[in-house]
Amino acid sequence: MRLYADELWQQELSCLSGDGYRIASRLSDIIYKSFTYAPGSTNVHTTAAEAFRQRSGVCQDYVHVFLALARLYGIPARYVSGLPFGEGATHAWVEVWHEGLWYGLDPTRGCLADEGYIKLNVGRDFNDCPIERGVFRGQADQLQTTYMKVDIL
């Protein structure tokens, strides 16, 4: 991933040097355009490097790749999980620090994370921000799904 980061810097990002937010915004756009959303192709144990190699995954993979690259560029960024406007499952996006504020970017959907996003957790990566966490002991199989609907009033 380091070689890709160096190449990307030379080809697309060096002209934005000094403006961390613009670099982060462009990086989010690049990830959005170069990845394929593929549920089931990864899991919670998939690393950013693995997701990057296959150029596919789900929101947490897009975010992990973004965070790895942002950190290589020295851009303060964090993992956010929560609920976006609309219907579906929980979601992950990033926030980047710029001029004293955190700004949300969604590399999975290729947009800003604005007032239509409800933030539930913030951390370094998925491990800091699971929507549900617990321990199950016993001989039964278990499947948990999360579905939500968010409307703006």
C-alpha positions in Angstrom: 0.0 0.0 0.0 3.0 2.3 0.6 4.0 2.1 -3.0 0.5 3.0 -4.1 0.4 5.9 -1.7 3.7 7.2 -3.1 2.5 6.8 -6.7 -0.9 8.5 -5.9 0.9 11.4 -4.2 3.1 11.9 -7.3 0.2 11.6 -9.8 -2.7 13.3 -8.1 -2.2 14.6 -4.6 1.0 16.6 -4.5 -0.6 19.6 -6.1 -2.9 19.8 -3.1 0.0 19.7 -0.6 -0.7 21.7 2.5 -4.4 21.3 2.4 -5.3 18.2 4.3 -9.0 18.5 3.8 -8.7 18.7 0.0 -6.3 15.8 0.0 -8.7 13.8 2.1 -11.7 14.7 -0.1 -9.8 13.7 -3.2 -8.6 10.5 -1.6 -12.2 9.6 -0.6 -13.3 10.2 -4.2 -10.5 8.0 -5.6 -11.4 5.1 -3.3 -15.1 5.5 -4.1 -14.3 5.3 -7.9 -11.8 2.4 -7.7 -13.5 0.0 -5.3 -16.5 -2.3 -5.8 -19.1 -2.7 -3.1 -19.2 -6.4 -2.6 -21.1 -7.7 0.5 -19.7 -11.1 1.7 -16.3 -10.6 0.1 -14.7 -9.5 3.4 -15.4 -9.8 7.1 -14.6 -7.9 10.3 -11.1 -9.5 10.3 -10.2 -8.4 6.8 -7.2 -5.9 6.9 -7.0 -2.7 5.0 -4.2 -4.3 2.9 -6.4 -7.3 2.0 -9.3 -5.0 1.0 -6.9 -2.8 -0.9 -5.5 -5.7 -2.9 -9.0 -7.0 -4.0 -10.3 -3.4 -4.5 -13.7 -4.6 -3.0 -15.5 -4.9 0.2 -18.1 -3.1 2.3 -18.1 0.3 4.1 -15.7 -0.8 6.8 -13.2 -1.8 4.2 -13.5 1.4 2.3 -12.9 3.3 5.6 -10.0 1.1 6.6 -8.2 1.7 3.3 -8.9 5.5 3.5 -7.6 5.6 7.1 -4.4 3.7 6.2 -3.7 6.1 3.3 -4.6 9.2 5.2 -2.3 8.2 8.0 0.5 7.7 5.5 -0.1 11.3 4.3 -0.2 12.6 7.9 -3.9 13.5 7.8 -5.6 13.1 11.2 -8.6 10.8 10.5 -10.9 8.6 12.5 -13.4 5.8 11.9 -17.1 6.5 12.5 -20.0 4.1 12.6 -23.7 4.9 12.8 -26.8 5.3 10.7 -27.2 7.1 7.4 -30.4 8.6 6.1 -32.6 6.1 4.4 -33.1 2.3 5.0 -30.6 -0.5 5.4 -27.9 -1.6 7.7 -25.5 0.4 9.9 -22.8 2.2 8.1 -19.2 3.4 8.5 -17.5 6.6 7.2 -14.5 8.7 8.2 -14.0 12.1 9.8 -10.9 14.2 9.1 -9.5 17.0 11.3 -9.2 20.3 9.6 -8.8 23.8 11.1 -10.2 22.8 14.5 -13.2 20.7 13.3 -14.0 17.2 12.3 -15.5 16.8 8.8 -17.3 13.7 7.6 -16.5 12.0 4.3 -18.1 8.8 3.0 -15.7 7.0 0.7 -18.3 4.2 0.2 -21.0 6.4 -1.2 -18.7 9.1 -2.6 -20.2 12.0 -0.6 -20.0 14.1 2.5 -21.3 12.7 5.7 -23.7 15.5 6.6 -26.7 16.0 8.9 -28.2 12.9 7.3 -25.7 10.7 9.2 -26.2 9.8 12.9 -22.9 9.1 14.6 -23.0 6.3 17.2 -19.3 5.5 17.6 -15.9 7.0 16.9 -12.5 5.4 17.1 -9.3 4.3 15.3 -10.9 1.5 13.3 -13.8 -1.0 13.4 -12.5 -2.7 16.5 -13.1 0.5 18.5 -16.6 1.0 17.0 -18.7 -2.2 16.6 -22.4 -1.5 16.7 -23.0 -4.6 18.8 -20.5 -6.5 21.0 -21.0 -9.3 23.4 -20.1 -12.9 24.4 -22.2 -15.9 23.6 -21.5 -19.3 25.2 -23.3 -22.4 24.3 -24.0 -24.9 21.5 -26.4 -22.9 19.4 -25.7 -21.2 16.1 -26.3 -17.5 16.1 -27.0 -15.0 13.4 -27.5 -11.3 14.1 -28.7 -8.7 11.6 -29.3 -5.0 11.9 -31.8 -3.1 9.9 -32.8 0.5 10.3 -34.7 3.3 8.8 -33.8 7.0 9.4 -36.1 9.8 8.3 -35.3 13.5 8.5 -38.1 15.4 10.1 
